[in-house]
């Protein structure tokens, strides 16, 4: 998951309409509970994907590509 988020952050940083200030920060991955696959799925589905939908509302195919990558990274 770390590698996928790093690549995502690079994509966000290089996007002319976003930039480095829009990168995904560590706070999304901080928890006092067990950080298991179920918890991580919740972060991806209810935090990261909605954020990407806002970032790239005019590029749904880009959002879908990142959804696939993020969901796939959970089980790696």
N, C-alpha and C positions, 0 to 999 in steps of 0.2 A: 504494500500500500504506500509506503514511504516514497518509493521510486516513482510511482504513478502521480502522486501529489506534487513531487518535485518537477516532473515534466509538465503537469498542468499549470503549476505556478510560472514556469518559464513561458508557456503559451499565453497566459494572462499578462505577464510582464511585457511581452513583445507585441501585444495587441495595442494598436495606436489609440483605440477608444478607451482602454483601461489603464494599463501601466502597472508598475511595481506596487503601488499602494493598494491594489485590489487583490493581491495574492492571498491564498488560503493560509491562515496562521495556525500556530500550534494549539490555540485555545479550543479549536474544534475537536481536538483529540485528547483533551484533559478530562479525566473522570476520577471520582473517588471509588467507583464501582469496578468490577472486573471488566476489562476491555476485551470482551470476547467477540466472536463473529456477529452475534445478534446485536450487540451494542454498536458495532461498527456499521452494520447494515442500516441502523437507525440514523447514524450520523450522515451516511451517504444519501439515504432517501429523503430525510427531512431537513437536512442542513445544507449539504453541498449541492445536490441537484437543483433545489429551488434557487440557490444562489447563482448557479451557472445559467439557469433559465432567465434570471434577471439580467445577468451580464450579456448574454448573447441571445436576447429575445428575438432578434432579427436574423439569427443563424441557427434555426432548429436542428439542422443536420450536424452542426458542430456540437451542440448540446447532447444530442443522441450519441455521438461518437464518444464523448467523455463519460456519459452514463454507462455505456458498455465497458469502458476501461475501468472506471471506478468500481462497478459491481463485480467485474472479473477479478479485481485486485484483492477483494475481501478473502477469497478462498486460496490465495497463493501462499 
